[in-house]
């Protein structure tokens, strides 16, 4: 599609955001756990329907499938917006709608996950260099402390700064997404401060 007028671009915003939200509302963790016969991730482990908790509950194959599903929920809406040549702001808004769908899924009583994998999918599809920096931050922090929540929060403190530097029209949606993610991790922050946050032991421990 060729770039149209500003009015044409904004005409796509509402239907794409609704579609993104509905895609985000498909909970990969809950569906995968049902498929494999595992307990509902909202009631086991950290009670979070995300790939990290599925890893604790069911192991690597289920977690990998969950991760793939969650990442693609962020990737696909952004790629659609890019295909329609709607610009980085619209693409970021559509991707953020999918992120919010993951957090508050209409199909699962609005009980969703923390949105980290979906946010990474959004970020890589929107601007892959920013995705690489945020991903590298996640890996580095996780290698030091083996706690996924700290790694995720660190990555999405860095992500808005990268977008501001390299893709400024998309900055505000990405900043809002990161702030919502930090707020969503408030229980993790409390556990971190108390030294109670769940982590993963190194293989030699």
LUMKE-689287 format. One record per atom (N, C-alpha, C, O): residue in three letters; x, y, z. Coordinates in steps of 0.001 Angstrom, whole numbers, padded with zeros to 6 digits, always signed. Layout:
REM LUMKE-689287
ALAXYZ...
END
This chain:
REM LUMKE-689287
UNK+000849-001212+000000UNK+000000+000000+000000UNK+000871+001244+000000UNK+001827+001325+000772UNK+000566+002206-000841UNK+001314+003454-000861UNK+000875+004339+000298UNK-000272+004294+000742UNK+001824+005147+000776UNK+001503+006056+001864UNK+000422+007025+001424UNK+000529+007637+000362UNK-000621+007169+002234UNK-001707+008069+001907UNK-001613+009352+002702UNK-000562+009686+003248UNK-002731+010072+002764UNK-002766+011285+003554UNK-002769+010927+005031UNK-002956+009767+005396UNK-002563+011926+005876UNK-002603+011707+007318UNK-003953+011146+007742UNK-004017+010283+008618UNK-005034+011629+007128UNK-006373+011130+007447UNK-006492+009654+007094UNK-007097+008888+007844UNK-005922+009245+005963UNK-005963+007842+005557UNK-005219+006960+006557UNK-005669+005862+006885UNK-004085+007447+007035UNK-003283+006683+007995UNK-004055+006472+009288UNK-004119+005352+009796UNK-004641+007533+009823UNK-005356+007424+011095UNK-006659+006649+010954UNK-007198+006153+011943UNK-007169+006543+009723UNK-008371+005753+009489UNK-008167+004292+009885UNK-009102+003614+010311UNK-006916+003817+009736UNK-006599+002428+010052UNK-006394+002194+011548UNK-006402+001045+011991UNK-006213+003237+012323UNK-005761+003074+013705UNK-006726+002245+014548UNK-006306+001276+015181UNK-008004+002602+014571UNK-008950+001909+015444UNK-009114+000435+015076UNK-008989-000418+015955UNK-009392+000098+013798UNK-009548-001333+013500UNK-008290-002152+013761UNK-008380-003295+014209UNK-007119-001580+013488UNK-005886-002321+013730UNK-005605-002474+015221UNK-005116-003517+015657UNK-005911-001439+016008UNK-005709-001539+017460UNK-006660-002567+018076UNK-006270-003323+018966UNK-007899-002594+017604UNK-008857-003598+018092UNK-008376-004998+017725UNK-008391-005905+018557UNK-007947-005169+016465UNK-007443-006473+016036UNK-006201-006872+016826UNK-006053-008035+017202UNK-005301-005908+017082UNK-004112-006183+017872UNK-004461-006595+019289UNK-003883-007539+019829UNK-005413-005883+019893UNK-005841-006229+021256UNK-006424-007637+021304UNK-006117-008402+022218UNK-007257-007985+020331UNK-007870-009318+020317UNK-006816-010406+020107UNK-006902-011475+020712UNK-005832-010141+019261UNK-004746-011106+019095UNK-003958-011255+020389UNK-003612-012366+020790UNK-003679-010133+021038UNK-002961-010186+022306UNK-003727-010917+023389UNK-003129-011464+024316UNK-005054-010929+023277UNK-005891-011569+024293UNK-005864-013092+024217UNK-006386-013760+025109UNK-005268-013646+023175UNK-005133-015103+023074UNK-003963-015528+023959UNK-002807-015313+023594UNK-004244-016121+025105UNK-003200-016461+026074UNK-002486-017749+025676UNK-003035-018841+025823UNK-001279-017618+025181UNK-000502-018789+024784UNK-000236-019703+025969UNK-000310-020924+025835UNK+000072-019127+027133UNK+000411-019937+028307UNK-000760-020809+028742UNK-000588-021999+029004UNK-001934-020227+028817UNK-003111-020984+029253UNK-003449-022071+028248UNK-003736-023204+028635UNK-003420-021742+026962UNK-003766-022714+025933UNK-002745-023843+025871UNK-003120-025007+025723UNK-001459-023515+025981UNK-000418-024545+025940UNK-000526-025467+027156UNK-000389-026684+027029UNK-000769-024895+028319UNK-000910-025730+029518UNK-002121-026655+029404UNK-002071-027804+029842UNK-003193-026159+028824UNK-004357-027024+028598UNK-004015-028130+027609UNK-004419-029277+027799UNK-003273-027796+026555UNK-002895-028769+025539UNK-002032-029876+026120UNK-002215-031047+025789UNK-001085-029509+026993UNK-000170-030484+027574UNK-000710-031124+028854UNK-000074-032021+029408UNK-001861-030679+029325UNK-002435-031238+030537UNK-001799-030739+031815UNK-001861-031415+032843UNK-001181-029550+031769UNK-000554-028968+032954UNK-001562-028091+033705UNK-002595-027724+033144UNK-001273-027753+034967UNK-002173-026870+035716UNK-002255-025487+035081UNK-001361-025076+034341UNK-003326-024784+035376UNK-003500-023410+034906UNK-002358-022562+035458UNK-002180-022508+036675UNK-001571-021890+034595UNK-000436-021102+035087UNK-000846-019929+035963UNK+000002-019335+036629UNK-002132-019585+035977UNK-002602-018512+036859UNK-002749-018977+038296UNK-002959-018163+039196UNK-002640-020293+038520UNK-002826-020837+039865UNK-001613-021612+040371UNK-001648-022147+041479UNK-000537-021684+039579UNK+000653-022441+039960UNK+001894-021567+039811UNK+001882-020573+039086UNK+002962-021948+040505UNK+004224-021228+040391UNK+004100-019782+040826UNK+003714-019492+041958UNK+004431-018879+039919UNK+004330-017446+040214UNK+002941-016897+039926UNK+002693-015705+040111UNK+002028-017762+039473UNK+000641-017384+039123UNK+000581-016449+037920UNK-000405-015738+037730UNK+001632-016453+037114UNK+001677-015575+035941UNK+001572-016417+034669UNK+002377-017327+034472UNK+000591-016132+033797UNK+000466-016879+032546UNK+001450-016406+031486UNK+001087-015734+030521UNK+002699-016778+031696UNK+003753-016402+030760UNK+004739-017542+030598UNK+004652-018551+031298UNK+005680-017383+029673UNK+006607-018467+029334UNK+007484-018874+030511UNK+007764-020060+030683UNK+007926-017915+031325UNK+008786-018242+032451UNK+008083-019152+033438UNK+008676-020113+033929UNK+006830-018860+033734UNK+006087-019693+034675UNK+005747-021048+034069UNK+005747-022058+034773UNK+005454-021079+032762UNK+005207-022365+032099UNK+006462-023232+032151UNK+006364-024452+032277UNK+007638-022614+032055UNK+008894-023356+032181UNK+008982-024028+033547UNK+009402-025181+033648UNK+008590-023315+034592UNK+008603-023891+035936UNK+007601-025036+036059UNK+007877-026059+036686UNK+006441-024843+035451UNK+005348-025813+035619UNK+005542-027045+034749UNK+005375-028172+035215UNK+005897-026830+033474UNK+005860-027932+032526UNK+007140-028245+031792UNK+007221-029284+031135UNK+008155-027387+031874UNK+009411-027663+031202UNK+009595-026920+029896UNK+008775-026087+029509UNK+010685-027239+029228UNK+011140-026452+028085UNK+010234-026514+026856UNK+009976-025464+026266UNK+009731-027687+026430UNK+008902-027684+025206UNK+007656-026803+025332UNK+007336-026036+024423UNK+006958-026919+026461UNK+005762-026093+026661UNK+006128-024622+026756UNK+005421-023767+026223UNK+007233-024323+027437UNK+007664-022933+027573UNK+008053-022341+026228UNK+007737-021186+025944UNK+008741-023127+025392UNK+009157-022641+024074UNK+007951-022336+023199UNK+007938-021333+022486UNK+006950-023187+023248UNK+005742-022962+022465UNK+005001-021718+022958UNK+004491-020924+022168UNK+004956-021570+024276UNK+004337-020375+024862UNK+005082-019113+024442UNK+004472-018117+024052UNK+006397-019168+024527UNK+007219-018014+024158UNK+007004-017626+022702UNK+006863-016445+022386UNK+006979-018608+021823UNK+006765-018328+020403UNK+005422-017644+020178UNK+005333-016653+019452UNK+004373-018183+020809UNK+003051-017584+020661UNK+002997-016159+021168UNK+002412-015286+020526UNK+003610-015921+022327UNK+003585-014577+022902UNK+004386-013578+022071UNK+003962-012436+021892UNK+005540-014004+021566UNK+006354-013121+020728UNK+005606-012742+019450UNK+005600-011578+019051UNK+004978-013725+018813UNK+004294-013464+017551UNK+003106-012525+017725UNK+002728-011824+016787UNK+002517-012506+018915UNK+001423-011561+019164UNK+001909-010123+019075UNK+001138-009227+018732UNK+003186-009891+019383UNK+003748-008556+019227UNK+004248-008285+017825UNK+004180-007155+017341UNK+004751-009324+017173UNK+005343-009166+015844UNK+004281-008895+014779UNK+004404-007949+014001UNK+003246-009721+014747UNK+002291-009687+013625UNK+001578-008343+013487UNK+001522-007817+012375UNK+001027-007755+014563UNK+000354-006459+014382UNK+001278-005367+013844UNK+000863-004544+013028UNK+002531-005363+014301UNK+003475-004349+013824UNK+003811-004581+012355UNK+003895-003628+011580UNK+004003-005833+011970UNK+004303-006125+010560UNK+003146-005736+009649UNK+003365-005261+008535UNK+001913-005936+010117UNK+000753-005530+009325UNK+000750-004013+009130UNK+000535-003524+008021UNK+000989-003272+010216UNK+001032-001814+010116UNK+002171-001359+009200UNK+002012-000410+008433UNK+003314-002038+009281UNK+004434-001702+008400UNK+004105-002013+006944UNK+004456-001246+006047UNK+003433-003137+006710UNK+003049-003501+005345UNK+002127-002447+004737UNK+002208-002145+003546UNK+001253-001894+005571UNK+000337-000853+005111UNK+001006+000522+005050UNK+000376+001508+004667UNK+002281+000580+005428UNK+003075+001804+005332UNK+002456+002933+006163UNK+002322+004066+005699UNK+002082+002594+007401UNK+001393+003565+008252UNK+002328+004369+009145UNK+001884+005287+009835UNK+003597+004042+009144UNK+004558+004812+009914UNK+004800+004223+011295UNK+003996+003427+011782UNK+005920+004615+011938UNK+006299+004007+013215UNK+005357+004320+014376UNK+005203+003492+015274UNK+004725+005493+014381UNK+003811+005816+015478UNK+002612+004884+015478UNK+002264+004312+016511UNK+001978+004727+014317UNK+000812+003843+014228UNK+001227+002405+014525UNK+000523+001692+015239UNK+002364+001977+013982UNK+002839+000619+014235UNK+003051+000382+015726UNK+002695-000675+016248UNK+003631+001363+016408UNK+003862+001226+017851UNK+002549+001187+018626UNK+002417+000428+019586UNK+001580+002001+018216UNK+000274+002002+018890UNK-000448+000677+018696UNK-001056+000157+019632UNK-000386+000134+017495UNK-001031-001157+017222UNK-000351-002269+018018UNK-001022-003120+018602UNK+000974-002258+018039UNK+001701-003257+018822UNK+001428-003138+020302UNK+001304-004149+020993UNK+001330-001912+020803UNK+001025-001706+022216UNK-000371-002211+022554UNK-000606-002670+023672UNK-001295-002132+021612UNK-002634-002690+021831UNK-002567-004197+022039UNK-003273-004745+022886UNK-001709-004871+021257UNK-001524-006316+021450UNK-000903-006598+022818UNK-001292-007550+023495UNK+000044-005783+023216UNK+000659-005903+024540UNK-000397-005776+025638UNK-000406-006567+026582UNK-001281-004792+025523UNK-002338-004609+026522UNK-003322-005774+026497UNK-003864-006154+027535UNK-003554-006342+025307UNK-004399-007527+025227UNK-003801-008695+025982UNK-004522-009461+026621UNK-002481-008838+025913UNK-001810-009902+026656UNK-001971-009695+028165UNK-002184-010652+028910UNK-001870-008448+028603UNK-002001-008153+030035UNK-003438-008319+030522UNK-003682-008812+031623UNK-004382-007899+029684UNK-005794-007901+030085UNK-006630-008592+029006UNK-007386-007932+028292UNK-006500-009918+028884UNK-007160-010638+027787UNK-008662-010753+027983UNK-009130-011238+029013UNK-009403-010307+026995UNK-010857-010344+027078UNK-011367-011781+027097UNK-012453-012041+027614UNK-010593-012727+026537UNK-011038-014118+026468UNK-010781-014899+027757UNK-011278-016015+027908UNK-010007-014326+028692UNK-009626-015044+029906UNK-009823-014172+031149UNK-008943-014060+032002UNK-011007-013558+031220UNK-011410-012783+032405UNK-010404-011676+032734UNK-010259-011284+033891UNK-009716-011181+031713UNK-008757-010075+031869UNK-007606-010431+032808UNK-006985-009546+033395UNK-007322-011735+032949UNK-006225-012215+033790UNK-005073-012646+032892UNK-005010-013797+032462UNK-004161-011717+032611UNK-003074-011984+031685UNK-001716-011968+032338UNK-001596-011905+033562UNK-000693-012026+031506UNK+000680-012080+031983UNK+001312-010707+032119UNK+000630-009684+032174UNK+002635-010717+032173UNK+003385-009476+032365UNK+003739-008809+031032UNK+004086-007629+031003UNK+003651-009561+029931UNK+003807-008957+028610UNK+005217-008845+028080UNK+005437-008179+027068UNK+006186-009479+028733UNK+007580-009286+028331UNK+007845-009841+026930UNK+008424-009149+026092UNK+007427-011082+026668UNK+007696-011683+025364UNK+006972-010929+024251UNK+007540-010706+023182UNK+005731-010538+024493UNK+004980-009777+023493UNK+005636-008426+023238UNK+005698-007969+022097UNK+006124-007791+024293UNK+006821-006514+024145UNK+008103-006673+023338UNK+008426-005816+022515UNK+008831-007756+023565UNK+010038-008002+022769UNK+009683-008224+021306UNK+010370-007717+020418UNK+008607-008985+021044UNK+008184-009176+019662UNK+007855-007862+018989UNK+008265-007617+017854UNK+007115-007013+019689UNK+006781-005678+019198UNK+008052-004889+018881UNK+008174-004287+017814UNK+008990-004903+019822UNK+010195-004083+019697UNK+011058-004531+018517UNK+011538-003700+017746UNK+011253-005842+018378UNK+012065-006340+017267UNK+011413-006037+015923UNK+012099-005671+014969UNK+010079-006188+015843UNK+009393-005908+014580UNK+009399-004421+014256UNK+009465-004036+013088UNK+009331-003590+015283UNK+009290-002143+015092UNK+010647-001581+014713UNK+010758-000769+013794UNK+011705-002027+015441UNK+013053-001493+015216UNK+014052-002502+015773UNK+014361-002488+016964UNK+014550-003369+014911UNK+015346-004495+015399UNK+016625-004089+016138UNK+017019-004810+017054UNK+017306-002972+015798UNK+018470-002615+016621UNK+018100-002345+018083UNK+018837-002728+018991UNK+016963-001689+018309UNK+016505-001476+019689UNK+016181-002806+020347UNK+016453-003007+021531UNK+015597-003718+019570UNK+015317-005048+020099UNK+016590-005774+020505UNK+016621-006449+021535UNK+017644-005638+019699UNK+018911-006288+020028UNK+019522-005720+021308UNK+020031-006467+022142UNK+019470-004400+021458UNK+020031-003787+022665UNK+019243-004226+023903UNK+019831-004596+024920UNK+017917-004183+023809UNK+017093-004606+024939UNK+017292-006096+025233UNK+017378-006502+026391UNK+017363-006904+024169UNK+017595-008334+024362UNK+018954-008608+024980UNK+019080-009467+025853UNK+019980-007879+024530UNK+021301-008030+025122UNK+021320-007627+026592UNK+022011-008241+027405UNK+020554-006591+026926UNK+020440-006176+028325UNK+019793-007280+029153UNK+020253-007594+030251UNK+018727-007865+028620UNK+018052-008964+029328UNK+019019-010111+029591UNK+019113-010604+030715UNK+019737-010536+028552UNK+020656-011664+028693UNK+021770-011366+029692UNK+022132-012225+030496UNK+022308-010165+029644UNK+023407-009800+030544UNK+022958-009783+031992UNK+023640-010322+032865UNK+021806-009163+032253UNK+021312-009072+033625UNK+020912-010457+034137UNK+021183-010797+035289UNK+020270-011249+033287UNK+019862-012594+033710UNK+021072-013471+033999UNK+021034-014284+034923UNK+022144-013324+033226UNK+023354-014110+033467UNK+023963-013796+034836UNK+024600-014649+035454UNK+023759-012568+035294UNK+024334-012168+036582UNK+023517-012654+037772UNK+024083-013085+038776UNK+022172-012590+037669UNK+021375-012887+038865UNK+020370-014017+038709UNK+019779-014460+039694UNK+020164-014499+037455UNK+019254-015625+037178UNK+017809-015334+037570UNK+017041-016258+037840UNK+017435-014057+037602UNK+016064-013678+037955UNK+015441-012982+036754UNK+015872-011899+036358UNK+014424-013616+036180UNK+013833-013134+034932UNK+013210-011752+035074UNK+013320-010926+034168UNK+012554-011495+036205UNK+011863-010215+036364UNK+012838-009042+036375UNK+012556-008000+035784UNK+013974-009198+037038UNK+014971-008121+037059UNK+015524-007889+035658UNK+015711-006745+035243UNK+015785-008970+034930UNK+016283-008845+033564UNK+015268-008134+032677UNK+015633-007281+031868UNK+013996-008486+032831UNK+012947-007886+032005UNK+012788-006402+032300UNK+012681-005591+031380UNK+012771-006048+033569UNK+012636-004639+033940UNK+013824-003825+033434UNK+013656-002698+032969UNK+015017-004395+033526UNK+016206-003696+033031UNK+016120-003464+031527UNK+016455-002388+031034UNK+015665-004489+030801UNK+015577-004376+029340UNK+014612-003277+028921UNK+014859-002559+027952UNK+013499-003149+029664UNK+012500-002169+029240UNK+012619-000833+029970UNK+011736+000018+029865UNK+013699-000656+030698UNK+014170+000680+031039UNK+015036+001195+029892UNK+015010+002381+029560UNK+015801+000286+029295UNK+016692+000636+028184UNK+015916+000879+026880UNK+016269+001764+026101UNK+014858+000089+026647UNK+014154+000129+025356UNK+013639+001517+024971UNK+013879+001938+023839UNK+012939+002258+025852UNK+012462+003590+025442UNK+013594+004544+025069UNK+013444+005380+024178UNK+014725+004411+025756UNK+015864+005274+025427UNK+016371+004987+024022UNK+016713+005909+023281UNK+016421+003707+023653UNK+016851+003337+022291UNK+015883+003884+021249UNK+016303+004437+020232UNK+014590+003727+021504UNK+013591+004218+020550UNK+013657+005739+020439UNK+013530+006286+019344UNK+013851+006414+021550UNK+013966+007880+021529UNK+015144+008312+020650UNK+015057+009296+019916UNK+016243+007560+020737UNK+017448+007921+019981UNK+017333+007571+018508UNK+017848+008299+017658UNK+016653+006449+018187UNK+016707+005922+016820UNK+015383+005977+016064UNK+015381+005980+014833UNK+014256+006021+016774UNK+012954+006001+016095UNK+011981+006861+016906UNK+010984+006364+017427UNK+012282+008142+017002UNK+011585+009022+017936UNK+010067+009106+017765UNK+009378+009298+018767UNK+009489+008970+016534UNK+008026+009036+016450UNK+007314+007956+017276UNK+006167+008137+017682UNK+007994+006842+017519UNK+007383+005739+018270UNK+007668+005817+019768UNK+007290+004913+020514UNK+008329+006883+020219UNK+008804+006930+021604UNK+007687+006837+022631UNK+007772+006029+023556UNK+006636+007649+022491UNK+005629+007701+023556UNK+004887+006395+023750UNK+004707+005988+024898UNK+004440+005704+022694UNK+003817+004399+022937UNK+004747+003407+023627UNK+004317+002653+024500UNK+006029+003407+023235UNK+006975+002471+023848UNK+007252+002854+025298UNK+007405+001979+026150UNK+007318+004151+025586UNK+007497+004579+026969UNK+006301+004156+027813UNK+006473+003634+028915UNK+005094+004377+027307UNK+003891+003978+028055UNK+003887+002473+028276UNK+003595+002005+029376UNK+004209+001713+027234UNK+004269+000262+027370UNK+005253-000152+028462UNK+004946-001023+029276UNK+006424+000466+028484UNK+007434+000121+029478UNK+006979+000487+030887UNK+007219-000269+031828UNK+006327+001633+031044UNK+005838+002039+032358UNK+004739+001095+032848UNK+004688+000745+034027UNK+003864+000689+031932UNK+002814-000268+032302UNK+003443-001596+032716UNK+002999-002227+033675UNK+004478-002017+031991UNK+005148-003267+032343UNK+005787-003186+033723UNK+005690-004128+034510UNK+006439-002065+034021UNK+007046-001890+035348UNK+005979-001935+036431UNK+006166-002576+037465UNK+004849-001248+036195UNK+003754-001279+037163UNK+003207-002694+037322UNK+002830-003105+038420UNK+003168-003438+036209UNK+002665-004812+036249UNK+003582-005718+037071UNK+003140-006742+037593UNK+004844-005345+037185UNK+005814-006119+037948UNK+005926-005660+039408UNK+006894-006004+040086UNK+004958-004896+039892UNK+005108-004352+041243UNK+005233-005445+042301UNK+005988-005287+043260UNK+004502-006555+042141UNK+004623-007644+043117UNK+006015-008267+043058UNK+006571-008664+044082UNK+006578-008350+041839UNK+007949-008853+041708UNK+008942-007923+042385UNK+009885-008377+043033UNK+008729-006617+042233UNK+009622-005651+042879UNK+009577-005791+044396UNK+010608-005702+045062UNK+008392-006008+044936UNK+008267-006204+046375UNK+009002-007466+046822UNK+009669-007465+047856UNK+008880-008540+046042UNK+009577-009783+046375UNK+011084-009628+046251UNK+011840-010184+047047UNK+011523-008860+045238UNK+012956-008607+045078UNK+013499-007897+046313UNK+014561-008251+046824UNK+012771-006900+046786UNK+013219-006144+047958UNK+013258-007018+049211UNK+014073-006793+050105UNK+012358-008030+049271UNK+012336-008942+050421UNK+013249-010149+050225UNK+013393-010974+051127UNK+013866-010252+049045UNK+014718-011398+048757UNK+013949-012678+048512UNK+014478-013766+048736UNK+012706-012571+048056UNK+011837-013738+047880UNK+011519-014033+046420UNK+010759-014960+046138UNK+012074-013278+045496UNK+011711-013457+044096UNK+012240-014787+043564UNK+013380-015159+043839UNK+011403-015507+042796UNK+011791-016782+042222UNK+012810-016574+041113UNK+012645-015706+040255UNK+013853-017370+041139UNK+014860-017315+040102UNK+015163-018715+039593UNK+014481-019678+039941UNK+016188-018813+038771UNK+016612-020106+038227UNK+018046-020373+038657UNK+018930-019539+038460UNK+018267-021535+039243UNK+019617-021886+039676UNK+020501-022198+038479UNK+020032-022695+037455UNK+021785-021899+038624UNK+022745-022282+037595UNK+022915-023791+037612UNK+022647-024439+038624UNK+023357-024347+036498UNK+023454-025794+036375UNK+024408-026412+037386UNK+024219-027561+037785UNK+025420-025678+037803UNK+026382-026248+038735UNK+025993-026058+040183UNK+026773-026390+041075UNK+024792-025526+040448UNK+024332-025319+041816UNK+023379-026429+042229UNK+022882-026429+043355
END
